[in-house]
Amino acid sequence: MPITASSGSAAFAKARPDLDGLIKRRFFYRQAFEIYGGVAGFYTYGPPGAAVKQNLLALWRKHFVIEENLMEVDDTNIMPHDVLFASGHVERFNDFIVKDSSDANRFWRADKLLEEVMEAKMADKACTPEQKVEYQKVHAQADAYSAEQLSQVFAQYGIKAPESGAELTPPEEFNLMFATPIGPSGMIQGYLRPETAQGIFLNFKFCLEQNNYAMPFGIAQVGKAFRNEIAPRSGLIRQREFTQAEIEYFVHPQKKAHPKFAAVGSLQLELLPSPQQLAAQPAVRMSLAEAVAAGTVANETLGFFIGRTYQFLVRAGCKAEHIRFRQHLPDEMAHYACDCWDAEIEMSLGWVECVGGIADRSAYDLTVHAKATNTPLIAEEPFEVPVKAAAALGKSFKKDAKRASLTVSDCGGSDTFEIANELLVFEATTTIMHVEKYTPNVIEPSFGIDRILTAIYEHTYSVRAKEGDAPEEPPPKKGDKKDSATDAKPGVLAFPPEVAPYKCVVLPLDMRIVRECEYAGMRDALRATLSEQGLQYKVDESGASIGKRYARSDELGIPFAITIDEDCLKQFKADAASATATLRERDSTRQVRLPLSTIAQTVAQLCSASTLTWDELDADFAGTGADPKVAYLKQMGVEEALSAAVTALAKEKPADPMKWLSARFAAL
């Protein structure tokens, strides 16, 4: 159930049109092949959008691959038929499609159409509380219904084709994989991979070898996945080509405690267990430790990855109060799964599944691939205490030999086994088993990177009034070229510095600074130090006012701006080592003056996992920092009075500006 309507989505929906304008105007992303008219379900990321995406992936790798010591593989995008047949994708990777009986070119994904109808019924003012509960239950189970159940529900509520009102065709299965022939003869059937997980399972054996056969351990993969969606829509939410980041964490079937669970056990999360959904009740808030102890979450390893997922989403820029974890319903969960939770994020569409299936998948995937290839995909661990087992039983029952031995010897076994005649020879021969062989279970979080990006854009976007350091611009002269960026609402994308596309922007105060002969050398030296620190940055030397250029960088989500002014140039001329520049913070718009020689290092600290925060930096340099003259002007209120006077001057436009200013200050 990837999208669920919610009451908290209204604020995001209200801001969405302005956000869409900003995203398109600044080319975070646009529909692919746009100059040819575009094709639904495909998007191209522009320079800032590609940078945000890559920074998010870098943060994901830092948060999971590095901090959890995972291994990473990079498998192919095309997979042969046999692989995806064994995994079940060829037969079962389907959605139900319904068509307009009067026009076969009009079609809908059946469960999504049902969800939309239920949402419309719940939004109807005439809907009673009892009806709302009924509609919520149907909505919750929409993607778990069989074809027969969908037909019954559609008939029950009289659901017709939305556009024509005609009857709908019965639901039919539609396989979502893109088929492609392999090789010039086309005799080898292949598919674009529908998920990145299968490449991990196929390489489990080799990664286990590289891990010196130690268990438990995890493997990660980041890459493209492809699904021929019936009705792609909602921008990046449902695409036909998208980016996944998946983890498969392999564990002993009976050993699912996690050594680091205590680090996340105290996290208080919004959980929506399946009983609450079936009863149309709201989410509950509890700690992960309580959820695991109560059996709401199946085990510690699953709980650990739920906690780490929550921490990652918050660190990436999602608002904590708009994150919840929803448990799969019994008839929604895969038959082989022990437990499964989706991380859902509230945005303009409602609650959207963004981390699909933080799941305990048991041993299903390794088992089917081992059977299909006759390749043992197993792990081994020494028994804490050696186990005695009859040799013949060991050969016949393999992994069940221990339980069979206990049953035969009447030592506590309670299982039923069929014993062949040739085994009924009572001998004293026994085998001492020192090593246990087993097929590992796997815990899988699967991250939809593009959906998470959508949530980050919505959660970080806001509109604010012009700040004090940006005087009101004079009206454009006749014939001036229209600036679409500044004509739009002054939007701000408050990306966390780790995710922001550029960490800082370098701004000369005005064009007089640019024309100074020392400026180019100072700028190039600063660029070199920024590059040495590994920082993405921009330089804006356009003729626009400093206020406009601040607004442009705020739209791009750039957290810091380095402004080079006349004082900086004078100091540089006198003694390059003593030069200072202004560092502005995007969210507060506060500024501090710092040594130019160390400003790149400071920005690097602010944009990393360092403990340095802007508030600490501001406290260190405001008033007692690098420029006591600025501190004095702030303390005496002169800076504020000057700013107000300049703003008023720009509005009045008197014939004699100096006389006007003198009269204003004389009246103070």
C-alpha positions in Angstrom: 0.0 0.0 0.0 2.5 2.7 -1.2 0.2 5.7 -0.9 -2.5 6.4 1.8 -4.4 9.7 2.2 -3.7 11.7 5.3 -4.9 14.8 7.1 -1.3 16.1 7.6 -0.6 16.3 3.9 -2.6 19.6 3.3 0.3 21.9 4.1 2.6 20.0 1.7 0.0 20.0 -1.0 -0.5 23.7 -0.7 3.2 24.4 -1.2 3.6 21.9 -4.0 2.8 24.1 -7.0 5.4 26.6 -5.9 7.9 23.8 -5.3 7.2 22.3 -8.7 7.9 25.6 -10.3 11.2 25.9 -8.5 12.3 22.4 -9.3 11.6 22.8 -13.0 13.0 26.4 -13.2 16.3 25.4 -11.4 16.4 22.1 -13.2 16.5 19.8 -10.3 14.7 17.3 -12.5 12.4 17.4 -15.5 10.5 14.9 -17.6 12.9 12.9 -19.8 12.8 13.4 -23.6 10.9 16.6 -22.9 11.7 18.3 -26.3 10.1 15.2 -28.0 7.0 15.4 -25.8 8.2 13.1 -23.0 7.2 9.6 -22.0 5.4 8.9 -18.7 7.5 7.4 -16.0 10.9 8.7 -17.0 12.8 11.7 -15.5 16.1 13.4 -16.0 18.0 14.9 -13.1 19.7 18.3 -13.8 22.9 19.5 -12.3 21.6 20.4 -8.8 19.2 17.5 -8.7 21.9 15.0 -9.7 24.2 16.4 -7.0 21.5 16.1 -4.4 20.8 12.5 -5.4 24.5 11.6 -5.4 25.0 13.3 -2.0 22.0 11.3 -0.6 23.5 8.1 -1.9 26.9 9.0 -0.4 25.1 9.7 2.9 23.3 6.3 2.6 26.7 4.5 2.1 28.2 6.4 5.0 25.2 5.6 7.3 24.9 1.9 6.3 27.8 0.5 4.3 30.5 2.2 6.4 28.9 2.5 9.8 27.5 -1.0 9.7 30.5 -2.5 8.0 28.6 -3.9 5.0 30.0 -5.3 1.8 28.8 -3.8 -1.5 28.4 -5.4 -4.9 27.5 -3.9 -8.3 25.6 -6.4 -10.4 24.2 -6.2 -13.9 21.0 -4.4 -15.0 20.0 -7.2 -17.4 19.3 -10.7 -16.0 18.6 -13.9 -17.8 15.2 -15.6 -17.7 16.4 -18.5 -15.5 17.4 -16.2 -12.6 14.1 -14.3 -12.5 12.1 -17.5 -13.1 13.7 -19.1 -10.0 13.1 -16.0 -7.9 9.4 -16.0 -8.9 9.4 -12.7 -10.8 8.4 -14.3 -14.1 5.3 -15.8 -12.7 4.3 -13.5 -9.8 5.7 -10.0 -10.4 2.3 -8.7 -11.5 -0.2 -6.0 -10.9 -3.9 -6.2 -11.8 -5.0 -4.0 -14.7 -8.6 -3.0 -15.6 -9.7 -1.4 -18.8 -12.5 0.8 -20.0 -14.8 -1.7 -21.9 -15.6 1.0 -24.4 -12.0 2.0 -25.1 -9.2 -0.5 -24.5 -6.6 2.3 -24.6 -7.9 3.6 -21.3 -6.6 1.5 -18.4 -5.9 1.7 -14.7 -4.0 -0.2 -12.1 -6.9 -1.9 -10.2 -5.7 -1.4 -6.6 -4.9 2.2 -7.2 -8.2 2.9 -8.8 -9.9 1.3 -5.8 -7.8 3.3 -3.3 -8.8 6.6 -5.1 -12.5 5.6 -5.0 -12.3 4.9 -1.3 -10.5 8.2 -0.6 -13.2 10.1 -2.5 -15.9 8.3 -0.5 -14.1 9.1 2.8 -13.7 12.8 1.8 -17.5 13.1 1.1 -19.2 15.2 3.7 -22.0 12.7 3.9 -19.7 9.9 4.9 -20.7 8.6 8.3 -18.1 7.4 10.9 -19.2 3.8 10.3 -18.8 4.1 6.6 -15.4 5.7 7.0 -14.2 2.7 9.0 -15.5 0.4 6.3 -13.8 2.4 3.5 -10.5 2.5 5.5 -10.5 -1.2 5.8 -11.1 -1.7 2.0 -8.4 0.9 1.3 -5.9 -0.8 3.6 -6.3 -4.2 1.8 -6.6 -2.8 -1.8 -3.2 -4.2 -3.0 -3.7 -7.5 -1.2 -6.9 -8.5 -3.0 -7.0 -11.3 -5.5 -8.5 -10.8 -9.0 -11.8 -12.4 -7.8 -11.9 -10.2 -4.7 -11.2 -7.1 -6.7 -14.1 -7.9 -9.0 -16.4 -8.4 -6.1 -15.4 -5.1 -4.4 -15.7 -3.2 -7.7 -19.2 -4.6 -8.1 -20.1 -3.9 -4.5 -19.3 -0.2 -4.8 -20.4 0.2 -8.4 -16.9 1.3 -9.6 -16.9 2.3 -13.3 -14.4 3.7 -15.8 -13.5 7.2 -14.3 -13.6 9.1 -17.6 -16.5 7.5 -19.6 -18.5 5.8 -16.8 -18.5 2.6 -18.8 -18.1 -0.9 -17.3 -14.6 -2.0 -16.4 -13.1 -5.2 -17.7 -12.4 -8.0 -15.2 -8.9 -7.5 -13.5 -6.1 -9.2 -15.4 -2.5 -9.9 -14.3 0.1 -7.7 -16.0 3.8 -8.6 -15.6 5.8 -5.5 -14.8 9.2 -6.6 -16.1 10.8 -5.2 -19.3 11.7 -8.1 -21.6 14.8 -7.9 -23.8 16.5 -10.5 -26.0 20.2 -11.1 -25.2 22.7 -11.6 -28.1 22.4 -11.2 -31.9 20.2 -14.3 -32.3 17.8 -13.2 -29.6 17.5 -16.8 -28.4 18.4 -15.9 -24.8 15.5 -14.3 -23.0 16.4 -11.6 -20.6 14.8 -8.9 -18.5 15.8 -5.5 -17.1 16.1 -6.2 -13.4 13.0 -5.3 -11.4 15.0 -5.0 -8.2 18.6 -4.9 -7.1 18.2 -7.6 -4.5 18.6 -10.7 -6.8 22.2 -9.7 -7.7 23.0 -9.9 -4.0 21.6 -13.4 -3.5 23.4 -14.7 -6.6 26.7 -13.5 -5.2 26.1 -14.5 -1.5 28.5 -17.5 -1.8 31.4 -15.3 -3.0 30.8 -12.5 -0.5 30.7 -15.1 2.3 34.1 -16.3 1.2 35.5 -12.7 1.2 34.1 -12.3 4.7 36.1 -15.3 5.8 32.9 -17.3 6.2 31.9 -15.2 9.3 28.2 -14.8 10.1 26.2 -12.7 10.4 27.1 -10.1 7.7 25.4 -7.8 5.2 25.7 -7.0 1.5 24.4 -3.8 -0.1 23.8 -2.8 -3.7 22.8 0.6 -5.2 21.6 0.9 -8.8 18.8 1.2 -11.3 15.7 -1.0 -11.3 13.1 -1.1 -14.0 9.3 -1.7 -13.8 6.8 -1.3 -16.7 4.3 0.5 -14.5 0.7 0.4 -15.7 0.0 4.0 -14.7 3.2 5.9 -13.8 2.4 9.2 -12.1 3.1 11.7 -9.3 6.6 12.7 -10.6 9.4 10.7 -9.0 6.9 8.6 -6.9 6.1 6.0 -9.5 8.6 5.7 -12.3 9.5 3.0 -14.8 13.2 3.5 -14.2 14.3 4.4 -10.7 17.1 4.0 -8.2 17.1 1.5 -5.4 19.5 1.0 -2.5 19.1 -2.4 -0.9 20.6 -4.3 2.0 20.5 -8.1 2.6 21.7 -8.9 6.1 22.2 -12.7 6.5 21.7 -14.3 9.9 21.3 -17.7 11.6 17.6 -18.7 11.5 17.5 -19.1 15.3 19.9 -16.2 16.1 18.3 -12.9 15.3 19.4 -10.8 18.2 21.6 -7.8 17.2 24.6 -6.6 19.2 23.8 -3.0 18.5 20.1 -3.1 19.1 20.4 -1.3 22.4 21.7 1.8 20.5 18.2 2.2 18.8 16.0 0.4 21.3 15.0 3.6 23.0 13.8 5.3 19.8 10.1 6.3 20.1 8.5 5.6 16.7 5.0 5.8 15.1 4.1 2.2 14.4 1.0 1.0 12.5 0.8 -2.7 13.2 -1.6 -4.8 11.1 -4.2 -5.2 13.9 -4.6 -1.4 14.0 -5.0 -1.2 10.2 -7.7 -4.0 10.1 -9.6 -2.2 12.9 -9.2 1.2 11.2 -7.3 2.5 14.3 -4.5 5.1 14.3 -0.8 4.4 14.7 0.7 3.8 18.1 3.8 5.3 19.5 6.2 3.0 21.3 9.9 2.4 21.6 11.6 -0.3 19.5 12.6 -2.1 22.6 8.9 -2.3 23.6 7.8 -3.4 20.1 10.3 -6.2 20.0 9.6 -7.4 23.6 5.8 -7.4 22.8 6.4 -9.4 19.5 5.0 -6.5 17.5 8.3 -6.4 15.6 9.5 -10.0 15.1 13.2 -9.8 16.3 16.0 -7.5 17.2 17.8 -7.5 13.8 14.6 -6.4 12.1 14.0 -3.8 14.8 17.6 -2.6 14.5 17.2 -1.8 10.8 13.9 -0.1 11.4 15.7 2.2 13.9 18.6 2.8 11.6 16.2 3.6 8.7 14.4 6.2 10.8 17.8 7.8 11.8 18.8 7.9 8.1 15.6 9.5 6.9 15.8 12.2 9.6 19.5 12.8 8.9 18.7 13.2 5.2 16.2 16.0 5.8 12.8 14.3 6.4 10.8 15.6 9.3 10.6 13.1 12.2 6.9 13.9 12.9 6.0 12.8 9.3 7.6 9.4 9.4 5.9 6.2 10.4 6.4 2.4 10.0 3.5 0.3 8.7 3.3 -3.5 9.1 2.2 -5.5 6.1 -1.2 -7.1 6.5 -1.3 -10.9 6.8 -2.7 -11.4 3.2 -0.3 -8.7 1.9 2.9 -10.2 3.2 4.9 -12.6 1.1 4.3 -16.2 1.9 7.9 -16.8 2.9 8.2 -13.6 5.1 8.1 -13.8 8.9 7.5 -10.0 9.3 7.6 -6.9 7.1 7.4 -3.2 7.7 7.3 -0.2 5.3 8.8 3.2 6.2 6.1 5.6 5.1 6.7 9.4 4.8 3.9 11.9 4.9 3.9 14.3 2.0 1.5 16.1 -0.4 0.1 12.8 -1.7 -0.5 11.4 1.9 1.5 8.6 3.4 3.9 7.2 0.8 5.9 4.0 1.1 9.6 5.1 0.7 11.5 2.2 2.2 9.5 -0.8 1.0 9.6 -4.0 3.0 12.1 -3.9 5.9 11.4 -7.6 5.9 12.5 -10.8 7.5 12.5 -12.9 4.2 13.5 -16.1 5.9 15.6 -18.3 3.7 13.4 -18.2 0.6 15.8 -16.5 -2.0 18.9 -18.5 -1.2 16.8 -21.7 -1.2 15.3 -21.2 -4.6 18.5 -20.2 -6.3 20.4 -23.1 -4.7 17.7 -25.5 -5.9 17.7 -24.1 -9.4 21.5 -24.2 -9.8 22.3 -27.2 -7.6 24.7 -24.9 -5.8 24.9 -25.0 -2.0 24.2 -21.5 -0.7 24.8 -22.2 3.0 26.8 -21.1 6.0 28.6 -23.1 8.6 29.0 -22.5 12.3 30.6 -24.7 15.0 28.3 -26.2 17.5 28.9 -24.8 21.0 28.7 -28.5 22.2 29.4 -31.3 19.7 26.3 -33.2 18.7 26.1 -37.0 18.3 24.0 -38.3 15.4 23.6 -41.6 13.7 25.6 -41.7 10.5 22.8 -43.1 8.3 20.4 -40.6 9.7 22.9 -37.8 8.9 23.1 -38.9 5.3 19.3 -39.2 4.9 18.0 -36.2 6.8 20.9 -33.8 6.4 20.0 -30.5 8.2 17.2 -32.4 10.1 19.6 -35.1 11.3 19.9 -33.6 14.8 16.1 -33.6 15.4 15.7 -37.0 13.8 18.4 -38.4 16.1 16.7 -37.0 19.2 13.4 -38.5 18.1 14.9 -42.0 17.5 16.9 -42.0 20.7 13.9 -40.8 22.7 16.0 -37.8 24.0 13.4 -35.1 23.7 12.5 -35.0 20.0 8.9 -34.5 19.2 9.0 -34.6 15.4 7.5 -37.3 13.1 9.8 -38.9 10.5 9.2 -41.8 8.0 12.0 -44.3 8.5 13.0 -46.4 5.5 13.5 -50.2 6.1 17.2 -50.1 5.4 17.7 -47.7 8.3 16.2 -50.1 10.8 19.5 -51.7 11.7 20.3 -51.0 15.3 24.0 -50.4 15.5 26.0 -48.4 17.9 27.7 -46.4 15.2 27.5 -42.6 15.8 29.0 -39.5 14.2 30.1 -36.5 16.2 28.9 -33.4 14.5 31.1 -30.3 15.3 29.7 -28.0 12.5 26.2 -26.9 11.8 25.3 -26.3 8.1 22.3 -24.1 7.4 20.7 -21.8 4.9 20.8 -18.2 6.3 17.7 -16.1 6.8 17.9 -12.6 5.5 16.7 -9.2 6.8 16.1 -6.8 3.9 15.5 -3.0 3.9 14.8 -1.7 0.4 15.2 2.1 -0.1 13.4 3.9 -3.0 15.9 6.7 -3.4 13.7 8.8 -5.8 10.7 8.7 -3.4 12.9 9.7 -0.5 14.2 12.6 -2.6 10.6 13.7 -3.2 10.0 13.7 0.6 13.2 15.7 1.2 12.2 18.4 -1.3 8.7 18.8 0.3 9.9 18.7 3.9 12.7 21.2 3.3 10.8 23.7 1.1 9.5 27.0 2.5 8.8 30.6 1.3 10.0 33.6 3.3 10.0 37.3 3.1 13.1 39.2 1.9 15.7 39.5 4.6 17.3 42.6 5.9 20.5 42.2 3.9 18.5 42.1 0.6 17.2 45.7 -0.1 14.0 45.9 -2.2 14.9 45.9 -5.9 13.8 48.9 -8.0 11.1 48.1 -10.6 12.5 46.8 -13.9 13.1 49.3 -16.7 11.3 49.0 -20.0 13.0 46.5 -22.2 14.8 44.7 -19.3 14.9 40.9 -19.5 12.5 39.2 -17.1 14.2 37.3 -14.3 12.0 34.3 -13.7 13.9 33.3 -10.6 13.3 36.5 -8.8 9.8 37.0 -10.1 8.8 33.7 -8.4 8.1 33.4 -4.7 11.4 33.5 -2.7 11.6 29.8 -2.0 14.2 28.1 0.2 15.3 24.5 0.2 16.7 23.9 3.7 18.7 20.8 2.7 20.9 19.4 5.5 24.5 20.4 4.5 25.4 16.7 3.8 22.8 16.5 1.1 22.9 20.0 -0.4 24.0 20.1 -4.0 26.6 22.8 -3.3 28.1 23.4 0.1 28.7 27.1 -0.4 28.6 29.9 -3.0 31.3 32.5 -3.4 29.8 36.0 -3.9 31.6 39.3 -4.6 29.6 42.0 -2.9 29.1 43.8 -6.2 30.8 44.3 -9.6 33.2 46.9 -8.2 34.9 44.1 -6.3 35.1 41.9 -9.4 36.9 44.7 -11.3 39.7 45.0 -8.6 42.9 43.4 -9.9 43.5 41.5 -6.6 40.0 39.9 -6.7 40.8 37.2 -9.3 43.8 35.9 -7.4 41.9 35.9 -4.1 38.9 34.1 -5.6 41.1 31.5 -7.3 43.0 30.8 -4.1 39.7 30.4 -2.3 38.4 28.0 -5.0 41.6 25.9 -4.6 41.1 25.5 -0.8 37.4 24.6 -1.3 38.4 21.9 -3.8 41.1 20.6 -1.5 38.4 20.2 1.2 36.3 18.2 -1.3 33.5 20.8 -1.3 31.0 21.3 -4.1 30.6 25.1 -4.6 29.4 27.8 -7.0 30.7 31.2 -7.9 28.1 33.9 -8.8 29.7 37.0 -10.3 26.6 38.1 -12.2 25.6 41.8 -12.0 22.6 41.1 -9.9 22.3 42.6 -6.4 23.7 40.7 -3.4 20.1 40.1 -2.3 19.1 38.5 -5.6 22.1 36.3 -5.5 21.4 35.2 -1.9 17.9 34.3 -3.0 19.2 32.3 -6.0 21.5 30.3 -3.7 18.7 29.7 -1.2 16.5 28.3 -4.0 19.3 25.8 -4.7 19.5 24.9 -1.0 23.1 26.1 -0.7 23.7 26.2 3.1 26.5 28.8 3.2 27.6 31.9 1.3 31.1 33.4 1.4 30.9 37.2 0.6 34.0 39.1 -0.5 33.6 42.8 0.2 35.7 46.0 0.3 37.1 45.3 3.8 38.3 41.8 2.6 40.1 43.4 -0.4 41.7 46.1 1.7 42.9 43.5 4.2 44.2 41.2 1.4 46.2 44.1 -0.1 47.8 45.0 3.2 48.4 41.4 4.4 46.9 38.4 2.6 47.1 36.3 5.7 44.9 38.8 7.7 42.1 39.0 5.2 38.6 38.1 6.5 35.3 37.4 4.6 31.7 37.1 5.6 30.1 33.7 6.0 26.3 33.7 5.8 24.1 30.8 6.9 21.0 30.0 4.8 18.4 29.2 7.4 19.0 31.9 9.9 20.5 34.4 7.4 22.9 35.3 10.2 26.5 36.2 9.2 29.9 36.0 10.9 33.3 37.2 9.7 36.0 34.6 9.5 39.7 34.5 8.4 39.7 33.9 4.6 42.5 31.4 5.0 40.5 29.0 7.2 37.0 29.6 5.9 37.0 26.5 3.6 38.0 24.3 6.5 35.2 25.7 8.6 32.6 25.1 5.9 33.9 21.5 5.5 33.4 21.0 9.2 29.8 22.4 9.1 29.0 20.2 6.1 30.2 16.9 7.6 29.3 14.7 10.5 31.5 17.0 12.6 30.2 18.3 15.9 30.6 21.9 14.9 27.3 23.7 14.5 26.4 27.1 13.1 25.2 28.3 16.5 28.5 27.4 18.0 30.4 29.2 15.3 28.1 32.2 15.6 28.7 32.4 19.3 32.4 32.2 18.8 32.7 35.0 16.3 29.8 37.3 16.9 30.9 40.3 19.0 34.3 39.0 20.0 35.4 37.5 16.7 37.5 38.5 13.8 36.1 42.0 13.2 35.5 44.2 16.4 34.2 47.1 14.2 31.3 45.0 12.9 30.6 43.8 16.5 30.5 47.4 17.7 28.1 48.5 15.0 25.8 45.6 15.8 26.0 46.3 19.6 25.1 50.0 19.1 22.2 49.3 16.7 24.0 51.2 13.9 23.9 48.3 11.5 20.1 47.8 11.9 19.4 51.6 11.5 21.6 51.7 8.3 19.8 48.7 6.8 16.4 50.2 7.5 17.5 53.6 6.1 18.8 52.1 2.8 15.6 50.1 2.4 13.5 53.2 2.9 15.8 55.2 0.5 15.3 52.6 -2.2 11.5 53.0 -1.8 11.4 56.8 -1.7 14.0 57.5 -4.5 14.6 61.2 -3.5 16.4 63.5 -5.9 19.2 64.1 -3.4 19.8 60.8 -1.6 22.5 62.2 0.7 20.4 65.1 1.9 17.5 62.7 2.5 19.7 60.4 4.6 21.1 63.3 6.6 17.6 64.5 7.4 16.6 60.9 8.4 19.5 60.4 10.8 19.1 64.0 12.2 15.5 63.1 13.2 16.7 60.0 15.2 
